[in-house]
């Protein structure tokens, strides 16, 4: 039988939980009829089951439009114009550059980790490896400027002793970079997802994702929202994160159950989809809230990225801190 002290303690815990739930911010306006979410084609993720089956629409009680973009930089521009309210799997670098430039965005989650799904591929006939990487000097390199791929390329070249000033960088999204590599227009191309898979048909990587992780290159994408949207409709952000969490949990329980649905939403063949997904990681809400992620490490890494781009001349000045652009509120209420 439960003692009076134990019963009192349990009641107090329940009351504290209720008070915490009551502290969740209220919506500041009636819900909109629809919103727009940015995403990538050829970038398969478990939440695309919910995307295609309209589970987000059902949970949020509104129409959710999904619009594909080539890069996270383009996502930032669309959010700045008000055309997009949420970006799913926006690259950390475009996010960091955007908030550094003054764009009012908030990171509300980690979408995916992908050390082996973002890389640079040197054209096969050049015979370039990590041991003779300086042979890239004088070559054209296709890379989507201002993205994670760009950041990784710069850090990789620095480590391998390649002088980036002796490369001609061509700003191309992964699909176009793969095509340019296949045509022989560039000596190396950098990118992710389906584009990277096609690049690998024409060349070889210089370093694996695991080797780059040893340099401190932990590559991940974020779930970002505009500050105005989050402040006005916090309930919608919470529901979006809850549906995403549920989709990730379903995938973790059975990663083959709805592979065909994910492939359809990603615009890929099932085999290619399975290959990309095998190199992805999808942290749980609990993991994202840990010190290794949004509990501190992410904020520090954003600062590191921004400082590096200042050194490279890509940014004029970094902010003193990026703590204010990472909001764990919604993950704390995800069940």
N, C-alpha and C positions, 0 to 999 in steps of 0.2 A: 504494500500500500504506500502511496506517495505521501510524504510528510508535508506538514503545512508550509515549512520553509521551502521545500522543493516546489510546491505548487505556486507559492508566491514568486519564486525566482522565475518560473516558467511564464507566469502572467506578465512579469516585468519585461522579459525578453520579447514576448509577443507585442507588448505595447511599444517597445523601442523599435521593433521592426515596422510596426504600423506608422510610427512617427517618421521613420526614414523614408518609407514609401510616400507618405504625404509630402515629403520635402521635394519630391520630383517636380520640376517646373511645369506650370500649366501653359497650355497653348494660349497665344495672345490674339488669335483671330480664328474665325470659322475656317474649317479645313478647306483647302482649295479643291477644285474638281479634279485636277491632275497635276502631276509633277514629271520632271524628266531626269532620268538617271543615265550617266555616261558610263560606257564600258568598252572593252576591246573585243573585236572579233579575233578568232584564232588564239584565244587566251581562255581555255576552258576552266571553269571553276564550278564547284558543287552548287552554288546559289543559282546557277543558270537553269536548274530544274525548277526552282521557284519562279524564276523569270519567265520561263516558257509556259509554265502551268498557272501563271498569274496568282501565285500565292501571296506575293507582295500586295497586289491590288486588294485581295480579300482581307488580309490582316490590317492594312492601312485604311481601307474603306474609301479609296480613291483610285483613279486611273493612273497607272505607272507606265510612262513611256520610256523605252530603252533606246538610246541613240549611240551608235558605235563611233569611235574616234581612232585616229592613227597613233596618236601620242598623248601622253599626260599633259604636255604643253598646250595642246589644242583643247584638252578638257578644262584647263585653267582659264583659257580665253573665253570659253563658253560659259563658265561659272561667273566670270567677271561681267559678262554681258547680261547675265540673268537668265540665260536660256537653259542652264542646267543647275539643279539644286543639290544633287548628290553625285559623286564620282566613285564608282566601285573599281578598285584595283588601280588607282592612280599611282604612278611611280613616286617614290619618296623624293627624288630629285626635283621633278616639276613642282611638287607640293612645296618643298623647301624654297625653291627659287621664287615661287608665287607669293608666299607669305613674306619673304624677305623684301620683295618689291612693293609690299603694302596691300596685297589682295587679302581681304578678310575671309580666310578659310579656317576650318577647324578639322583636325584629324580626330576621328571618333573610333577608329579601329584599324587593326592590321588585316588586310585582305588575304594576302598570300605571301609565302616566302619561296624563293626560287633560285638558289645559287647556280644550279645547272641549266636553268632555262633562260639565261641572259648571258650572251657571250659575243666574242669577236671571232670571225673566221677568215683566215688568210687563204687567198686563191691557191689551189693545189699546185699549179704549174710553177709557182714562184719558189717552192721548196723551203718556205720559211717556217722555222720552229722557234721555240723560246731561246734556243742556243744561238740563233743568228737573226734575232728579231730586228736588229738595226738595218737589215737588208730592206726593211719597209721604207726607209728614208727615200723620199722622192715619189712615193706611191700615193694614189688617191684612196681615201678611206670613207666609206659610206657609214654614217652614224646619225641617228636622230638627236640633234643638238638639244642640250638642256634636259636630257632624260637620264634614267639610271644607267642605260647602256653607255651613254656619253661619259658619265662619271667613272664607271668601271673601266672603260677604255683608257681614260687619262691616267687612272691609278695603275693599271696594268702596264701601260707603256712606260710610266715612270719607273716601275719596279724592274722592267726588262732593259732599261737603259736607252729607250727609244726617244729621240728628241721630237716632240710633237710639232714643233715649229717647222720640221722638215717633212711633215705630212700635209697633204691637201685634204682637209675635211670637207665632205660633201653632205649636206643636211638632207637625209632621206629616211623615211619610215622603214621599218623592217621589211615589208613586202617589196618595196622598191629597191632597197639595198640588196636583197637576195637576187632580184632580177639583174641588177647592175653587176653583181659578182659573177653570175652565170654568163653574162655577155662578155665579161672580161674588161668592163669599163673601170673597175676599181680593183685595187690589190687586196683590200680587206673590207669586210662589211660587219657591222655590229647590230645586234637586235635581239629579239625575243620571240617566243611562241612559234607559230607556224612559219614565220619568216626565217627564224633561226634554223628550223628543221630543213628548209630549202637551201639555206646557205651551206649547211653541212654536206650537201650533195656536191658542192663545188670546191670544197677546201677542208681545212683543218683548224682546230683551235690551238692557241699557244699555251693556254693555262686552263685547267679545269676549274669549275666553280669551287670545289673543295680547296684547291690550292689558293684561290683568291680569298676564300674565307679566312685562311691562315694569315692573310695580310690585313684582316679586319674588315673585309668587304662583305658585310651581311646584307643581302639584297632582299628587299621586300616592298610590296605595294601597300597603299593605305586606302581606307575608306574616308573620304573627305566630304564635307558639307559646307555650304556657304554659311557664314556667321548669322546672316539675317534669317535664313530658313530655320536654322537650329533654334534661334531665340524665339521665333514666331510659332514654330510647330515642333516642339520637342517630342511630343507623342509620336509623330511620324518617324522621327529619327530613331526613337526607341524601337518601334515596330519593325523598321527596316533592319536594325541590328538583330532583333529577335528572330526574324525569318531567316536571316543569313546564318545565325548560330544553329538553328534547327536544321538547315540544309547541310551545313558542314558536319553535324552530328550524324545525320542520315548517311552521308557519304562515308564517314569513318566506320560506320557499322557494316556497310556493304558497298564497296567502291565500284562494283560492276552493275548494280541494280538498274541504274538509269543512265548508263554511259551513252546510250543512243540519244537520249534527250539532251544531255550536255553537248554532245557532238553537233547536234542539230542547231542548238542555240549559238555555239561557237563558230559554226560554218566550217566544220572540219570533218574528215573521215574518222570513223570510230578508232581505227588503229593509231592514227596520229594523235587523236585526243587522249587515248590511254597512255601513249608515250610521254606526252607533255605532263599529264596529271601525275605520272609516277615520280616526277622530279619536283612536284609542288608540296608545300606544307601549309596547313590551314590551322593556325593556333586557335585554341578554344578561348572563350571570353575570359576564363580564369587565367589562362596562360598570358593573354594579352595584358592583363592587369598586373602581372608580376613585374619585379624589378628588372628582369631581362628584356622587357618590352616597354609598355607605356608607363610603367612605374618609375622610369628614369632613364633607361638605356636609349630609348627612341629619341627623347629630347636631346640627349648628348650627341647622338649620331647625326641628327639634323644640323646641329651646330658645327660638327666636324665637316659635314658635306659643304655647308655654306662657306666656312673658312677656306676650304680647299678651292672652291670656285673663285673666291676672291684672289687667292694666290695665282690661279690660272688666268685671271683677267676676265672671267665670265661674269662676275658680280663686282660691283663697285665697293660694296660694304656689307658685311654680315651683321645680324642683330646680336646683341649681347646675350640674349637667351631666347629659346624657342618653347619654353614651358607653357606659355599662354596660348599656344596653338594646338595643344594636345589636350583633348577633353575626354576623360574616362567616365563621365556621368552616366552615359547610356549603357556601357558595358556593365556597370555596377548594378544595373537593374535587369539585365538579361538573365533569364532563368535557364 
